[in-house]
Amino acid sequence: MKLMLTLIGLVLTFLGGAVVLLPDMPQLYNLLHHVPPFCTVEKAEKRLYDQGEELTEGDVGFGKMVTTIMESSQPYDSTSEYGSFREYGADFSSSNGTVHVDFEECKVFRIEKQGDEFLSDSDFSVWMVPKKRMESLESVLDVDEGQDPVIRTEIPNGRFPEAVREYKRV
């Protein structure tokens, strides 16, 4: 009985050590992201980066990419102060001045790469829709006839792929 408990303890210790060290072993780390459920991020990256297609709700890995945006530390506003979008929201310029949008007010519905530059130079557009009609957002909403109002912001200078890399390491 003691031998069995000792063996179980050794196996659990090994597995715990492997989980802790995995992000610091690039070959194992990259291999892990080719098996389900981790491969959803890889599929979304391939579609967004390599194929140049946009990601929308329902696409494989879209939810993970939205989580990346919400949790990444980026200066999404004009102050250039770093903080996650989930915590601070974002400031958008409009004809009526700067309008602050909280995370709770909107949801992301599309992510797309802008241009054909290298990933380290590429800008990524994030399209959001308000969860409900709000007067405070009217001045920053783009509205085409017959379409829902949308808010568009950019993650410039290749910061989005870096945010995804950091998200995958967590």
Secondary structure as UniProt FT lines:
FT   HELIX           2..21
FT   HELIX           22..24
FT   HELIX           26..32
FT   TURN            33..34
FT   TURN            36..38
FT   HELIX           39..45
FT   HELIX           46..50
FT   STRAND          55..56
FT   TURN            57..58
FT   TURN            60..61
FT   HELIX           62..71
FT   STRAND          73..74
FT   TURN            78..79
FT   STRAND          83..84
FT   HELIX           85..88
FT   STRAND          90..94
FT   TURN            95..96
FT   STRAND          97..101
FT   HELIX           103..105
FT   STRAND          106..114
FT   TURN            119..121
FT   STRAND          123..130
FT   HELIX           135..140
FT   TURN            145..146
FT   STRAND          150..155
FT   TURN            157..158
FT   HELIX           159..169
//
